[in-house]
Amino acid sequence: MTVQLYDSKAQALRDFVPLDPSNITIYVCGPTVQSGPHIGHLRGALSFDILRRWLAHRYERVTFVRNVTDIDDKVLANASDGEAWWALAYRMELEFSRAYAAIGILPPTYEPRATASITQMQEIIQRLIEAGHAYPAEEGSDAAGDVYFDVRSWQAYGELTRQSLDAMEPAADADPRGKRDPRDFALWKGAKAGEPSSATWDSPWGPGRPGWHIECSAMSRRYLGPEFDIHGGGLDLRFPHHENELAQSTAAGDAFARYWVHNGLVTVDGQKMSKSLFNFVLARDALDEFDPLVIRYALVAAHYRSSLDISQRGFDEAAAAVDRIRTFLERVQRVPSPFEWRADRPTDSDPDTGAFEPEPGRAFSDEPPASFAQAMDDDLGVPQALAVIHEAVRAGNSALDAGDDETAWERALQVRKMTGILGIDPLDPQWSKTDASAEASALDTLVQTMLAQRADARAAKDWAAADRIRDAIAAAGITLEDSADGTHWSVADTPAPRSGADGAQPRVRRTDG
């Protein structure tokens, strides 16, 4: 077993060798909560949810820290007379939490807010000043109260993104008039006129608030120690945020992150997601339109390091893929199982319900197929892992068609194991909804009534009536499967097209499968 990850700092695949195999430590930059989440935030958080789940499968224990940046220039700018900055930050934090939970992202082990670690930030800043790597702005200047990191004092500055210092753009995070070099970045920002007093803290350099970059250095050290396994975040954070984190932490004497992992960005219909292009997809809008499981599948279907294009076609393909998995798992439950239920054996996807085990004398591995594990070990090859899942679904359906119930059940348990690891098991209770269950129950009543009418027509040899009922069911996008124990129905992967009043194809959101 060797997990390999692409290390952005090394710019190469590296064997993952944890500090402590009994406790993998991960720090991921969380949201700056000046506004609600968009689809890119979900994609980023989901990338590291998959990483966490796979490492938990391989190593069992993972300590996962994802911060909340609740004090920042943008948070202050978006506050209003009717909503203070801290109230806005808390409201937006809840929006992020709801969106993450909706698509099955596991809550972090710790989720610290920046405002709770001010003391730890000041301690690092003081160490940097004493080491000659930071300096306060001159008293009496317009930047009085600011403290800056001296980039020219640290020869390794630029090592994460492999940039020459002289080729870098000036740091735009503070008034340049107080800086020795325009590329120096703010560690502490002195209180400015017009800023609320509630957004300032006392410090040895005067009242003020932390710069953005020092926040993550302090929180990662506080919750994971001076050295930890993995630092993650979006590709857009490599510079300047992660570059500055690395510089200030190592200049302060910490080993910091052993691996740097970055997820790719999101485009919409081939264009960069941007408010100016009116293609900004908010998380709440996506959740209003699509099944959360479909969103999760669509966002993990591409490799985490690649750019992901968000489109209606992508969601449609994800819905069809989820339906194929769900339909197979529902089919196999209608045949006798050669396995016995063990309530004391939790599964990856549903730890509270138990697991199937083979009857005495039968052998069955509880591990996912080797091809699935190989794909995941290779820098989280989720696209290849999904291919293994769908191959198992095809093999299971073929076994059902051939009457080989034992093989079908073995494939079904493999599918549940693999989808459980990825958090996309359609039968997991987290994806069931009360309103969806009520709709499914009502639909089942209607379909069963039509099936009974069809059976009566066939018994009376009224073939024309039986055909009309069958055609009406098919036109509604419902597939019938006749078997020895009766007729079963399911919603087809690709329903028969129906035009709306204006001739356009309706956009239908399915929530029950």
Protein Blocks (a to p, Z undefined) as FASTA:
>chain_A
ZZddddfklopacddddfblmlccddddddddfbccdfklmmmmmmmmmmmmmmmmmnop
acddddddfbdfklmmmpcfklcfklmmmmmmmmmmmmmmmnopacdfbdcdfklmmmmm
mmmmmmmmmnopaccddehiakgoiacddfklpmkgoklnopafklpccdfkbcfklpfb
fkbccfbdcddehiafklcccdfkbpcdddfklmmmmmmmmmnojbdfbdcddfklmpmk
lmmmmmmmmmnopabjabdcddddddeehiacdfklopaccfklmmmmpcfklmmmmmmm
pcfkbccdddfklmmmmmmmmmmmmmmmmmmmmpccfbdcdfklccfklmmnopcdddeh
iacdfbdcfklmmmmmngpiaklmmmmmmmmmmmmmmmmmnopaklmmmmmmmmmmmmmm
nopafklmklpcfklmmmmmmmmmmmmmmmmmmmmmmmnopaklmmmmmmmmmmnopacd
ddfkbccddddfbacddddfkopacddddfkZZ
